[in-house]
Amino acid sequence: MPKAIAPKHKATINQLIDAIPESIISIDKNYKITLINKSALELFNVKEKEVIESDAHYLLELYNKDGIPISPESYCFKKSKNRSILEDAVLLTKGKKHRVSIRTSVVELPGEVKECLITVSDITQIKELEQTKDEFLSVASHELRTPMTIIKSYLWMISTERHGKLEPKQKEYIKKAILSTERMIELINDILNVSRIEQNAVNVVINRVDLVDSVTELVSDLKVKADEKGLKLHITNESDKMHAYVDTTKLREILVNLVGNSLKFTDQGEIRIDIRKAGDFIKVSVIDSGRGIKPNELERMFHKFGRLDSSYQTVAETEGTGLGLYIVKLFVDAMGGKVGVFSDGAGKGSTFWFTLARKKELSKSGPTPLMTTTSIKPRKGGKAGGGAGGKVSAKKKG
């Protein structure tokens, strides 16, 4: 049994806790507040005597971004210690609204008493800066897209030679300028897509579709590019009919990104799209015989501006924006699926896969739920709670 804390040591501990810049609150098994530091008193705008031994539910008025209440039962006294429970929640304190992150741990005290230590970090300013950045990117991208499209149109008119013949070198320069303009427009469009998704401004409309038919139709559109490179592009499927609940527009963008990615990094051989059942989901894999991926690069595949190689030569050859796979992850997450990648190494090809729900209740619909907290059903006598979202997976085959 742990030894009792001496009074002088307890006073020292209290002084140390008061010096912590984050807000610290401790609650007992009955969800009564037993300790609160100075930072927390300032954040909640209360006095210590007002809250000690009071019900934590009244002080910790938390909501997720959908407005669903989050009770202490949903994040306190969990088995995993020091686990980040809520990355982004809304805290109301006497009329003021704060964006906060919550971390908790279970503390064992003398006499087999357990308390939940809650750390509240005010991230309001950080979130406001992020919103300002997103709004700037959105406005700047919109303003850039129109002149870039006009430039591309004029370059195309020159390349047609309707108003005068071009020298071979001039044709070469115009062609390079058009390609660079297209890459810039693609980057602008990707930035706008990411900005809209991260601000929950993209709506996901779920319908039951036959994936085999949908993928087959798409492959016919992409086959032209594969033929140009001398690559075989084909589909393998477990059965002729396999239905899943998806947003068909998002599905098309996911496949265009993944197959397009394989086309960029495959110089010879084939690209195969495999469709098969995986429990309550359908797994779609894009398998290529291309350049492969080094083990240390797998983890950053679905990050913003993630690339296989940061060298100028690779960037110039592949003409990618570095946002395609990140958008794929966001779209798959938004529909309730998972995404991943594996490769046996450089020069040995790669497989990018994603899953889609076979049951409607496993899919998601409405505004994209990215960066939000998932709601938890309330227990008897309690309030609704919340939990954190899932992670992207990057696994080796098998």
C-alpha positions as YAML, in Angstrom:
chain: A
units: angstrom
residues:
- id: 1
  name: MET
  ca: [0.00, 0.00, 0.00]
- id: 2
  name: PRO
  ca: [1.41, 3.45, -0.91]
- id: 3
  name: LYS
  ca: [2.67, 5.62, 1.91]
- id: 4
  name: ALA
  ca: [0.69, 8.71, 2.98]
- id: 5
  name: ILE
  ca: [2.03, 12.02, 1.69]
- id: 6
  name: ALA
  ca: [3.57, 14.20, 4.40]
- id: 7
  name: PRO
  ca: [1.93, 17.65, 4.83]
- id: 8
  name: LYS
  ca: [5.11, 19.53, 3.84]
- id: 9
  name: HIS
  ca: [5.47, 17.42, 0.72]
- id: 10
  name: LYS
  ca: [1.78, 17.94, -0.09]
- id: 11
  name: ALA
  ca: [2.26, 21.73, 0.10]
- id: 12
  name: THR
  ca: [5.25, 21.48, -2.24]
- id: 13
  name: ILE
  ca: [3.25, 19.34, -4.69]
- id: 14
  name: ASN
  ca: [0.41, 21.88, -4.66]
- id: 15
  name: GLN
  ca: [2.90, 24.68, -5.41]
- id: 16
  name: LEU
  ca: [4.35, 22.70, -8.32]
- id: 17
  name: ILE
  ca: [0.88, 21.97, -9.73]
- id: 18
  name: ASP
  ca: [-0.05, 25.67, -9.48]
- id: 19
  name: ALA
  ca: [3.08, 26.53, -11.47]
- id: 20
  name: ILE
  ca: [2.01, 24.33, -14.41]
- id: 21
  name: PRO
  ca: [0.77, 26.54, -17.30]
- id: 22
  name: GLU
  ca: [-1.85, 23.98, -18.40]
- id: 23
  name: SER
  ca: [-5.11, 23.70, -16.52]
- id: 24
  name: ILE
  ca: [-5.07, 20.74, -14.11]
- id: 25
  name: ILE
  ca: [-8.18, 19.26, -12.47]
- id: 26
  name: SER
  ca: [-8.47, 16.09, -10.41]
- id: 27
  name: ILE
  ca: [-11.76, 14.26, -9.80]
- id: 28
  name: ASP
  ca: [-12.62, 11.24, -7.68]
- id: 29
  name: LYS
  ca: [-14.67, 8.14, -8.53]
- id: 30
  name: ASN
  ca: [-17.87, 10.05, -7.74]
- id: 31
  name: TYR
  ca: [-16.87, 12.72, -10.27]
- id: 32
  name: LYS
  ca: [-16.35, 15.31, -7.55]
- id: 33
  name: ILE
  ca: [-13.52, 17.83, -8.01]
- id: 34
  name: THR
  ca: [-10.72, 17.32, -5.45]
- id: 35
  name: LEU
  ca: [-8.01, 19.55, -6.88]
- id: 36
  name: ILE
  ca: [-7.75, 22.48, -9.29]
- id: 37
  name: ASN
  ca: [-4.68, 24.59, -10.09]
- id: 38
  name: LYS
  ca: [-4.38, 28.32, -10.73]
- id: 39
  name: SER
  ca: [-4.38, 28.01, -14.51]
- id: 40
  name: ALA
  ca: [-7.66, 26.10, -14.38]
- id: 41
  name: LEU
  ca: [-9.19, 28.68, -12.01]
- id: 42
  name: GLU
  ca: [-8.29, 31.41, -14.53]
- id: 43
  name: LEU
  ca: [-9.57, 29.41, -17.52]
- id: 44
  name: PHE
  ca: [-12.92, 28.58, -15.89]
- id: 45
  name: ASN
  ca: [-13.12, 31.98, -14.17]
- id: 46
  name: VAL
  ca: [-14.00, 30.48, -10.78]
- id: 47
  name: LYS
  ca: [-12.70, 30.46, -7.21]
- id: 48
  name: GLU
  ca: [-11.27, 27.33, -5.62]
- id: 49
  name: LYS
  ca: [-13.86, 27.21, -2.80]
- id: 50
  name: GLU
  ca: [-16.65, 27.31, -5.42]
- id: 51
  name: VAL
  ca: [-15.57, 24.14, -7.21]
- id: 52
  name: ILE
  ca: [-13.82, 21.87, -4.70]
- id: 53
  name: GLU
  ca: [-16.11, 18.91, -3.93]
- id: 54
  name: SER
  ca: [-18.56, 20.10, -6.60]
- id: 55
  name: ASP
  ca: [-19.86, 17.96, -9.48]
- id: 56
  name: ALA
  ca: [-17.35, 17.91, -12.34]
- id: 57
  name: HIS
  ca: [-20.17, 17.76, -14.91]
- id: 58
  name: TYR
  ca: [-21.09, 21.37, -14.17]
- id: 59
  name: LEU
  ca: [-17.56, 22.75, -14.49]
- id: 60
  name: LEU
  ca: [-16.43, 20.65, -17.47]
- id: 61
  name: GLU
  ca: [-19.05, 21.72, -19.97]
- id: 62
  name: LEU
  ca: [-17.57, 20.11, -23.08]
- id: 63
  name: TYR
  ca: [-19.01, 19.53, -26.55]
- id: 64
  name: ASN
  ca: [-17.70, 18.09, -29.77]
- id: 65
  name: LYS
  ca: [-17.81, 20.20, -32.94]
- id: 66
  name: ASP
  ca: [-21.25, 18.76, -33.79]
- id: 67
  name: GLY
  ca: [-22.61, 20.21, -30.52]
- id: 68
  name: ILE
  ca: [-22.96, 16.84, -28.77]
- id: 69
  name: PRO
  ca: [-22.13, 16.99, -25.02]
- id: 70
  name: ILE
  ca: [-19.04, 15.15, -23.80]
- id: 71
  name: SER
  ca: [-19.23, 13.90, -20.22]
- id: 72
  name: PRO
  ca: [-16.29, 13.07, -17.89]
- id: 73
  name: GLU
  ca: [-17.40, 9.40, -17.99]
- id: 74
  name: SER
  ca: [-16.25, 9.19, -21.60]
- id: 75
  name: TYR
  ca: [-12.64, 10.21, -20.97]
- id: 76
  name: CYS
  ca: [-11.90, 9.59, -17.26]
- id: 77
  name: PHE
  ca: [-10.75, 6.41, -15.49]
- id: 78
  name: LYS
  ca: [-9.70, 4.68, -18.69]
- id: 79
  name: LYS
  ca: [-7.18, 1.83, -18.63]
- id: 80
  name: SER
  ca: [-4.68, 3.51, -20.92]
- id: 81
  name: LYS
  ca: [-2.70, 6.11, -18.98]
- id: 82
  name: ASN
  ca: [-1.53, 9.44, -20.39]
- id: 83
  name: ARG
  ca: [-3.58, 8.83, -23.51]
- id: 84
  name: SER
  ca: [-4.76, 11.80, -25.53]
- id: 85
  name: ILE
  ca: [-8.52, 11.46, -25.40]
- id: 86
  name: LEU
  ca: [-9.85, 14.60, -27.04]
- id: 87
  name: GLU
  ca: [-7.69, 16.42, -29.56]
- id: 88
  name: ASP
  ca: [-10.25, 19.14, -30.22]
- id: 89
  name: ALA
  ca: [-13.32, 19.90, -28.11]
- id: 90
  name: VAL
  ca: [-15.41, 23.00, -27.33]
- id: 91
  name: LEU
  ca: [-15.39, 24.17, -23.69]
- id: 92
  name: LEU
  ca: [-17.94, 26.67, -22.37]
- id: 93
  name: THR
  ca: [-16.92, 28.74, -19.35]
- id: 94
  name: LYS
  ca: [-19.40, 31.36, -18.11]
- id: 95
  name: GLY
  ca: [-20.48, 32.36, -21.60]
- id: 96
  name: LYS
  ca: [-17.04, 32.10, -23.21]
- id: 97
  name: LYS
  ca: [-16.20, 29.46, -25.80]
- id: 98
  name: HIS
  ca: [-12.75, 27.82, -25.90]
- id: 99
  name: ARG
  ca: [-11.24, 25.17, -28.17]
- id: 100
  name: VAL
  ca: [-9.35, 22.72, -25.96]
- id: 101
  name: SER
  ca: [-7.51, 19.41, -26.02]
- id: 102
  name: ILE
  ca: [-7.91, 16.99, -23.10]
- id: 103
  name: ARG
  ca: [-5.43, 14.47, -21.69]
- id: 104
  name: THR
  ca: [-6.14, 12.25, -18.71]
- id: 105
  name: SER
  ca: [-4.38, 9.75, -16.50]
- id: 106
  name: VAL
  ca: [-5.43, 7.65, -13.52]
- id: 107
  name: VAL
  ca: [-3.55, 8.46, -10.30]
- id: 108
  name: GLU
  ca: [-3.37, 5.93, -7.47]
- id: 109
  name: LEU
  ca: [-3.43, 7.54, -4.01]
- id: 110
  name: PRO
  ca: [-2.90, 6.07, -0.53]
- id: 111
  name: GLY
  ca: [-5.62, 3.69, 0.61]
- id: 112
  name: GLU
  ca: [-6.25, 2.28, -2.87]
- id: 113
  name: VAL
  ca: [-7.97, 5.49, -3.85]
- id: 114
  name: LYS
  ca: [-7.95, 6.37, -7.54]
- id: 115
  name: GLU
  ca: [-8.46, 9.79, -9.08]
- id: 116
  name: CYS
  ca: [-8.58, 11.04, -12.64]
- id: 117
  name: LEU
  ca: [-6.09, 13.80, -13.39]
- id: 118
  name: ILE
  ca: [-7.33, 15.95, -16.29]
- id: 119
  name: THR
  ca: [-5.06, 18.28, -18.25]
- id: 120
  name: VAL
  ca: [-6.88, 20.92, -20.29]
- id: 121
  name: SER
  ca: [-4.87, 22.80, -22.94]
- id: 122
  name: ASP
  ca: [-6.46, 25.91, -24.45]
- id: 123
  name: ILE
  ca: [-5.86, 25.70, -28.21]
- id: 124
  name: THR
  ca: [-8.29, 28.48, -29.19]
- id: 125
  name: GLN
  ca: [-5.59, 30.74, -30.63]
- id: 126
  name: ILE
  ca: [-4.00, 27.87, -32.56]
- id: 127
  name: LYS
  ca: [-7.37, 26.93, -34.10]
- id: 128
  name: GLU
  ca: [-8.08, 30.56, -35.01]
- id: 129
  name: LEU
  ca: [-4.70, 30.81, -36.75]
- id: 130
  name: GLU
  ca: [-5.41, 27.55, -38.60]
- id: 131
  name: GLN
  ca: [-8.77, 28.89, -39.74]
- id: 132
  name: THR
  ca: [-7.16, 32.13, -40.92]
- id: 133
  name: LYS
  ca: [-4.55, 30.13, -42.82]
- id: 134
  name: ASP
  ca: [-7.21, 27.92, -44.43]
- id: 135
  name: GLU
  ca: [-9.28, 30.93, -45.44]
- id: 136
  name: PHE
  ca: [-6.21, 32.61, -46.93]
- id: 137
  name: LEU
  ca: [-5.30, 29.49, -48.91]
- id: 138
  name: SER
  ca: [-8.86, 29.18, -50.15]
- id: 139
  name: VAL
  ca: [-9.10, 32.82, -51.29]
- id: 140
  name: ALA
  ca: [-5.59, 32.82, -52.78]
- id: 141
  name: SER
  ca: [-6.25, 29.58, -54.66]
- id: 142
  name: HIS
  ca: [-9.52, 30.90, -56.06]
- id: 143
  name: GLU
  ca: [-7.81, 34.10, -57.20]
- id: 144
  name: LEU
  ca: [-4.94, 32.16, -58.80]
- id: 145
  name: ARG
  ca: [-7.08, 29.61, -60.64]
- id: 146
  name: THR
  ca: [-8.75, 32.11, -63.02]
- id: 147
  name: PRO
  ca: [-5.57, 33.78, -64.38]
- id: 148
  name: MET
  ca: [-3.79, 30.42, -64.66]
- id: 149
  name: THR
  ca: [-6.69, 29.03, -66.71]
- id: 150
  name: ILE
  ca: [-6.56, 32.11, -68.98]
- id: 151
  name: ILE
  ca: [-2.79, 31.72, -69.44]
- id: 152
  name: LYS
  ca: [-3.29, 28.06, -70.37]
- id: 153
  name: SER
  ca: [-5.94, 29.02, -72.94]
- id: 154
  name: TYR
  ca: [-3.71, 31.61, -74.63]
- id: 155
  name: LEU
  ca: [-0.77, 29.18, -74.68]
- id: 156
  name: TRP
  ca: [-2.99, 26.56, -76.30]
- id: 157
  name: MET
  ca: [-4.11, 29.07, -78.95]
- id: 158
  name: ILE
  ca: [-0.47, 29.84, -79.76]
- id: 159
  name: SER
  ca: [0.36, 26.11, -79.94]
- id: 160
  name: THR
  ca: [-2.36, 25.55, -82.60]
- id: 161
  name: GLU
  ca: [-0.42, 27.89, -84.95]
- id: 162
  name: ARG
  ca: [-3.65, 29.51, -86.14]
- id: 163
  name: HIS
  ca: [-2.02, 32.93, -86.04]
- id: 164
  name: GLY
  ca: [1.42, 32.05, -87.32]
- id: 165
  name: LYS
  ca: [3.87, 29.21, -87.64]
- id: 166
  name: LEU
  ca: [6.17, 28.33, -84.75]
- id: 167
  name: GLU
  ca: [9.79, 27.25, -84.89]
- id: 168
  name: PRO
  ca: [10.53, 23.76, -83.43]
- id: 169
  name: LYS
  ca: [12.16, 25.30, -80.36]
- id: 170
  name: GLN
  ca: [9.20, 27.64, -79.87]
- id: 171
  name: LYS
  ca: [6.82, 24.67, -80.02]
- id: 172
  name: GLU
  ca: [8.93, 22.88, -77.40]
- id: 173
  name: TYR
  ca: [8.89, 25.90, -75.08]
- id: 174
  name: ILE
  ca: [5.12, 26.40, -75.49]
- id: 175
  name: LYS
  ca: [4.50, 22.72, -74.74]
- id: 176
  name: LYS
  ca: [6.58, 22.94, -71.54]
- id: 177
  name: ALA
  ca: [4.76, 26.12, -70.53]
- id: 178
  name: ILE
  ca: [1.36, 24.44, -71.02]
- id: 179
  name: LEU
  ca: [2.45, 21.42, -68.94]
- id: 180
  name: SER
  ca: [3.74, 23.68, -66.15]
- id: 181
  name: THR
  ca: [0.48, 25.67, -66.20]
- id: 182
  name: GLU
  ca: [-1.55, 22.45, -65.97]
- id: 183
  name: ARG
  ca: [0.53, 21.35, -62.99]
- id: 184
  name: MET
  ca: [-0.07, 24.70, -61.29]
- id: 185
  name: ILE
  ca: [-3.83, 24.45, -61.89]
- id: 186
  name: GLU
  ca: [-3.78, 20.88, -60.52]
- id: 187
  name: LEU
  ca: [-1.97, 22.08, -57.39]
- id: 188
  name: ILE
  ca: [-4.47, 24.93, -56.92]
- id: 189
  name: ASN
  ca: [-7.41, 22.51, -57.29]
- id: 190
  name: ASP
  ca: [-5.87, 20.09, -54.78]
- id: 191
  name: ILE
  ca: [-5.27, 22.87, -52.24]
- id: 192
  name: LEU
  ca: [-8.89, 23.98, -52.62]
- id: 193
  name: ASN
  ca: [-10.08, 20.39, -52.15]
- id: 194
  name: VAL
  ca: [-8.01, 19.92, -49.00]
- id: 195
  name: SER
  ca: [-9.16, 23.28, -47.61]
- id: 196
  name: ARG
  ca: [-12.83, 22.43, -48.17]
- id: 197
  name: ILE
  ca: [-12.48, 18.94, -46.69]
- id: 198
  name: GLU
  ca: [-10.63, 20.08, -43.56]
- id: 199
  name: GLN
  ca: [-13.26, 22.75, -42.94]
- id: 200
  name: ASN
  ca: [-16.02, 20.12, -43.20]
- id: 201
  name: ALA
  ca: [-17.34, 21.94, -46.27]
- id: 202
  name: VAL
  ca: [-17.59, 18.84, -48.45]
- id: 203
  name: ASN
  ca: [-20.78, 16.81, -48.33]
- id: 204
  name: VAL
  ca: [-20.63, 13.02, -48.55]
- id: 205
  name: VAL
  ca: [-23.63, 11.47, -50.30]
- id: 206
  name: ILE
  ca: [-23.77, 7.72, -49.73]
- id: 207
  name: ASN
  ca: [-25.43, 5.35, -52.22]
- id: 208
  name: ARG
  ca: [-25.35, 1.60, -52.74]
- id: 209
  name: VAL
  ca: [-23.34, 0.91, -55.89]
- id: 210
  name: ASP
  ca: [-21.84, -2.07, -57.69]
- id: 211
  name: LEU
  ca: [-18.10, -1.53, -57.33]
- id: 212
  name: VAL
  ca: [-17.24, -3.87, -60.20]
- id: 213
  name: ASP
  ca: [-19.33, -1.83, -62.64]
- id: 214
  name: SER
  ca: [-18.08, 1.49, -61.26]
- id: 215
  name: VAL
  ca: [-14.40, 0.50, -61.42]
- id: 216
  name: THR
  ca: [-14.79, -1.05, -64.88]
- id: 217
  name: GLU
  ca: [-16.30, 2.16, -66.23]
- id: 218
  name: LEU
  ca: [-13.46, 4.21, -64.75]
- id: 219
  name: VAL
  ca: [-10.72, 1.90, -66.07]
- id: 220
  name: SER
  ca: [-11.94, 2.43, -69.62]
- id: 221
  name: ASP
  ca: [-11.26, 6.16, -69.18]
- id: 222
  name: LEU
  ca: [-7.77, 5.60, -67.75]
- id: 223
  name: LYS
  ca: [-6.73, 2.92, -70.22]
- id: 224
  name: VAL
  ca: [-5.67, 5.52, -72.80]
- id: 225
  name: LYS
  ca: [-2.86, 6.78, -70.53]
- id: 226
  name: ALA
  ca: [-1.80, 3.21, -69.73]
- id: 227
  name: ASP
  ca: [-1.65, 2.35, -73.44]
- id: 228
  name: GLU
  ca: [0.51, 5.42, -74.08]
- id: 229
  name: LYS
  ca: [3.10, 4.04, -71.64]
- id: 230
  name: GLY
  ca: [2.74, 0.48, -72.89]
- id: 231
  name: LEU
  ca: [1.28, -0.71, -69.58]
- id: 232
  name: LYS
  ca: [-1.43, -3.32, -69.06]
- id: 233
  name: LEU
  ca: [-4.30, -1.96, -66.94]
- id: 234
  name: HIS
  ca: [-6.87, -4.56, -65.87]
- id: 235
  name: ILE
  ca: [-9.28, -5.61, -63.11]
- id: 236
  name: THR
  ca: [-9.49, -8.80, -61.04]
- id: 237
  name: ASN
  ca: [-12.60, -9.33, -58.93]
- id: 238
  name: GLU
  ca: [-13.79, -12.00, -56.53]
- id: 239
  name: SER
  ca: [-17.32, -12.04, -58.01]
- id: 240
  name: ASP
  ca: [-19.24, -10.26, -60.77]
- id: 241
  name: LYS
  ca: [-21.40, -8.22, -58.38]
- id: 242
  name: MET
  ca: [-20.05, -6.60, -55.21]
- id: 243
  name: HIS
  ca: [-22.02, -3.76, -53.66]
- id: 244
  name: ALA
  ca: [-20.79, -1.12, -51.23]
- id: 245
  name: TYR
  ca: [-22.11, 2.14, -49.77]
- id: 246
  name: VAL
  ca: [-20.06, 4.98, -51.22]
- id: 247
  name: ASP
  ca: [-20.12, 8.48, -52.62]
- id: 248
  name: THR
  ca: [-19.57, 7.76, -56.33]
- id: 249
  name: THR
  ca: [-17.94, 11.15, -57.00]
- id: 250
  name: LYS
  ca: [-15.44, 10.62, -54.16]
- id: 251
  name: LEU
  ca: [-14.85, 7.02, -55.31]
- id: 252
  name: ARG
  ca: [-13.92, 8.27, -58.77]
- id: 253
  name: GLU
  ca: [-11.45, 10.80, -57.35]
- id: 254
  name: ILE
  ca: [-9.90, 8.14, -55.11]
- id: 255
  name: LEU
  ca: [-9.34, 5.75, -58.02]
- id: 256
  name: VAL
  ca: [-8.11, 8.48, -60.38]
- id: 257
  name: ASN
  ca: [-5.53, 9.48, -57.76]
- id: 258
  name: LEU
  ca: [-4.38, 5.93, -56.98]
- id: 259
  name: VAL
  ca: [-4.27, 4.65, -60.57]
- id: 260
  name: GLY
  ca: [-2.74, 7.94, -61.72]
- id: 261
  name: ASN
  ca: [-0.09, 7.54, -59.02]
- id: 262
  name: SER
  ca: [0.73, 4.04, -60.28]
- id: 263
  name: LEU
  ca: [0.91, 5.28, -63.87]
- id: 264
  name: LYS
  ca: [3.48, 7.92, -62.86]
- id: 265
  name: PHE
  ca: [5.74, 5.46, -61.07]
- id: 266
  name: THR
  ca: [5.40, 2.39, -63.31]
- id: 267
  name: ASP
  ca: [7.63, 2.29, -66.39]
- id: 268
  name: GLN
  ca: [6.88, -1.25, -67.55]
- id: 269
  name: GLY
  ca: [4.66, -4.19, -66.63]
- id: 270
  name: GLU
  ca: [1.10, -3.83, -65.38]
- id: 271
  name: ILE
  ca: [-1.33, -2.13, -63.04]
- id: 272
  name: ARG
  ca: [-4.03, -4.33, -61.58]
- id: 273
  name: ILE
  ca: [-7.12, -3.24, -59.65]
- id: 274
  name: ASP
  ca: [-8.24, -6.05, -57.35]
- id: 275
  name: ILE
  ca: [-11.70, -6.06, -55.75]
- id: 276
  name: ARG
  ca: [-12.63, -8.55, -53.04]
- id: 277
  name: LYS
  ca: [-14.69, -8.92, -49.87]
- id: 278
  name: ALA
  ca: [-13.07, -8.30, -46.47]
- id: 279
  name: GLY
  ca: [-15.66, -9.05, -43.79]
- id: 280
  name: ASP
  ca: [-18.17, -6.20, -43.59]
- id: 281
  name: PHE
  ca: [-16.12, -4.22, -46.10]
- id: 282
  name: ILE
  ca: [-14.90, -4.51, -49.67]
- id: 283
  name: LYS
  ca: [-11.19, -4.03, -50.21]
- id: 284
  name: VAL
  ca: [-10.01, -2.36, -53.40]
- id: 285
  name: SER
  ca: [-6.28, -2.66, -54.14]
- id: 286
  name: VAL
  ca: [-4.28, -0.89, -56.85]
- id: 287
  name: ILE
  ca: [-1.27, -3.14, -57.48]
- id: 288
  name: ASP
  ca: [1.58, -2.10, -59.78]
- id: 289
  name: SER
  ca: [4.96, -3.41, -60.92]
- id: 290
  name: GLY
  ca: [6.54, 0.03, -60.60]
- id: 291
  name: ARG
  ca: [9.42, 1.63, -58.72]
- id: 292
  name: GLY
  ca: [8.20, 0.51, -55.29]
- id: 293
  name: ILE
  ca: [8.55, 2.31, -51.98]
- id: 294
  name: LYS
  ca: [11.39, 2.28, -49.46]
- id: 295
  name: PRO
  ca: [10.35, 1.09, -45.96]
- id: 296
  name: ASN
  ca: [11.17, 4.46, -44.37]
- id: 297
  name: GLU
  ca: [8.85, 6.23, -46.85]
- id: 298
  name: LEU
  ca: [5.70, 4.17, -46.18]
- id: 299
  name: GLU
  ca: [4.59, 6.12, -43.11]
- id: 300
  name: ARG
  ca: [4.47, 9.49, -44.88]
- id: 301
  name: MET
  ca: [2.59, 8.35, -47.97]
- id: 302
  name: PHE
  ca: [-0.75, 9.82, -46.87]
- id: 303
  name: HIS
  ca: [0.61, 13.04, -45.36]
- id: 304
  name: LYS
  ca: [0.28, 16.49, -46.90]
- id: 305
  name: PHE
  ca: [2.85, 17.00, -49.65]
- id: 306
  name: GLY
  ca: [4.19, 13.48, -49.04]
- id: 307
  name: ARG
  ca: [6.40, 12.27, -51.88]
- id: 308
  name: LEU
  ca: [8.38, 9.17, -52.72]
- id: 309
  name: ASP
  ca: [11.48, 11.30, -53.10]
- id: 310
  name: SER
  ca: [12.17, 14.95, -52.40]
- id: 311
  name: SER
  ca: [14.68, 15.31, -55.24]
- id: 312
  name: TYR
  ca: [13.96, 17.83, -58.01]
- id: 313
  name: GLN
  ca: [14.37, 15.13, -60.67]
- id: 314
  name: THR
  ca: [11.63, 12.91, -59.21]
- id: 315
  name: VAL
  ca: [9.28, 15.85, -58.70]
- id: 316
  name: ALA
  ca: [9.83, 17.01, -62.29]
- id: 317
  name: GLU
  ca: [9.32, 13.52, -63.71]
- id: 318
  name: THR
  ca: [6.15, 12.62, -61.82]
- id: 319
  name: GLU
  ca: [4.47, 16.05, -62.03]
- id: 320
  name: GLY
  ca: [2.63, 15.40, -58.75]
- id: 321
  name: THR
  ca: [1.37, 17.94, -56.24]
- id: 322
  name: GLY
  ca: [2.05, 15.81, -53.16]
- id: 323
  name: LEU
  ca: [-1.59, 16.13, -52.11]
- id: 324
  name: GLY
  ca: [-3.25, 13.31, -54.06]
- id: 325
  name: LEU
  ca: [-2.76, 10.54, -51.50]
- id: 326
  name: TYR
  ca: [-3.68, 12.88, -48.65]
- id: 327
  name: ILE
  ca: [-6.98, 13.64, -50.41]
- id: 328
  name: VAL
  ca: [-7.52, 9.89, -50.91]
- id: 329
  name: LYS
  ca: [-7.14, 9.33, -47.16]
- id: 330
  name: LEU
  ca: [-9.55, 12.14, -46.30]
- id: 331
  name: PHE
  ca: [-12.20, 10.86, -48.70]
- id: 332
  name: VAL
  ca: [-11.90, 7.23, -47.55]
- id: 333
  name: ASP
  ca: [-12.03, 8.30, -43.90]
- id: 334
  name: ALA
  ca: [-15.08, 10.42, -44.66]
- id: 335
  name: MET
  ca: [-16.92, 7.36, -46.03]
- id: 336
  name: GLY
  ca: [-16.06, 5.18, -43.01]
- id: 337
  name: GLY
  ca: [-13.29, 3.13, -44.61]
- id: 338
  name: LYS
  ca: [-9.55, 2.69, -44.12]
- id: 339
  name: VAL
  ca: [-6.59, 3.19, -46.41]
- id: 340
  name: GLY
  ca: [-3.10, 1.72, -46.49]
- id: 341
  name: VAL
  ca: [-0.01, 0.88, -48.53]
- id: 342
  name: PHE
  ca: [2.68, -1.78, -48.63]
- id: 343
  name: SER
  ca: [5.70, -2.50, -50.77]
- id: 344
  name: ASP
  ca: [8.57, -4.97, -50.72]
- id: 345
  name: GLY
  ca: [10.98, -2.12, -51.38]
- id: 346
  name: ALA
  ca: [12.47, -0.03, -54.17]
- id: 347
  name: GLY
  ca: [11.98, -1.54, -57.62]
- id: 348
  name: LYS
  ca: [9.51, -4.18, -56.39]
- id: 349
  name: GLY
  ca: [6.17, -2.50, -57.04]
- id: 350
  name: SER
  ca: [3.61, -1.27, -54.55]
- id: 351
  name: THR
  ca: [0.02, -1.81, -53.46]
- id: 352
  name: PHE
  ca: [-2.31, 0.97, -52.34]
- id: 353
  name: TRP
  ca: [-5.59, -0.24, -50.87]
- id: 354
  name: PHE
  ca: [-8.76, 1.13, -49.35]
- id: 355
  name: THR
  ca: [-11.93, -0.34, -47.87]
- id: 356
  name: LEU
  ca: [-15.59, 0.57, -48.34]
- id: 357
  name: ALA
  ca: [-18.55, -0.53, -46.21]
- id: 358
  name: ARG
  ca: [-20.89, -3.29, -47.39]
- id: 359
  name: LYS
  ca: [-23.44, -2.29, -44.75]
- id: 360
  name: LYS
  ca: [-25.10, 1.11, -44.69]
- id: 361
  name: GLU
  ca: [-24.69, 1.53, -40.93]
- id: 362
  name: LEU
  ca: [-20.90, 1.24, -41.28]
- id: 363
  name: SER
  ca: [-20.68, 4.03, -43.85]
- id: 364
  name: LYS
  ca: [-20.83, 7.76, -43.18]
- id: 365
  name: SER
  ca: [-22.92, 10.51, -44.74]
- id: 366
  name: GLY
  ca: [-23.39, 14.26, -44.48]
- id: 367
  name: PRO
  ca: [-20.61, 16.83, -43.98]
- id: 368
  name: THR
  ca: [-17.20, 15.13, -43.83]
- id: 369
  name: PRO
  ca: [-16.56, 14.13, -40.19]
- id: 370
  name: LEU
  ca: [-12.83, 14.76, -40.43]
- id: 371
  name: MET
  ca: [-11.08, 16.32, -37.45]
- id: 372
  name: THR
  ca: [-14.22, 15.92, -35.34]
- id: 373
  name: THR
  ca: [-14.90, 13.90, -32.20]
- id: 374
  name: THR
  ca: [-17.07, 10.82, -32.47]
- id: 375
  name: SER
  ca: [-20.07, 10.85, -30.13]
- id: 376
  name: ILE
  ca: [-20.63, 8.17, -27.49]
- id: 377
  name: LYS
  ca: [-24.06, 7.04, -26.31]
- id: 378
  name: PRO
  ca: [-24.89, 8.36, -22.82]
- id: 379
  name: ARG
  ca: [-24.91, 5.96, -19.92]
- id: 380
  name: LYS
  ca: [-27.82, 5.87, -17.50]
- id: 381
  name: GLY
  ca: [-27.93, 9.06, -15.48]
- id: 382
  name: GLY
  ca: [-25.01, 10.48, -17.43]
- id: 383
  name: LYS
  ca: [-24.42, 12.74, -20.39]
- id: 384
  name: ALA
  ca: [-23.36, 12.01, -23.94]
- id: 385
  name: GLY
  ca: [-19.64, 11.69, -24.47]
- id: 386
  name: GLY
  ca: [-16.99, 11.65, -27.16]
- id: 387
  name: GLY
  ca: [-13.93, 9.80, -28.31]
- id: 388
  name: ALA
  ca: [-11.07, 10.29, -30.74]
- id: 389
  name: GLY
  ca: [-11.04, 9.25, -34.38]
- id: 390
  name: GLY
  ca: [-9.03, 6.50, -36.10]
- id: 391
  name: LYS
  ca: [-5.64, 6.51, -37.79]
- id: 392
  name: VAL
  ca: [-4.42, 5.74, -41.25]
- id: 393
  name: SER
  ca: [-2.76, 2.37, -41.60]
- id: 394
  name: ALA
  ca: [0.36, 1.54, -43.57]
- id: 395
  name: LYS
  ca: [0.91, -2.20, -43.29]
- id: 396
  name: LYS
  ca: [2.94, -4.91, -44.91]
- id: 397
  name: LYS
  ca: [1.04, -7.59, -46.75]
- id: 398
  name: GLY
  ca: [-0.20, -10.41, -44.55]
...
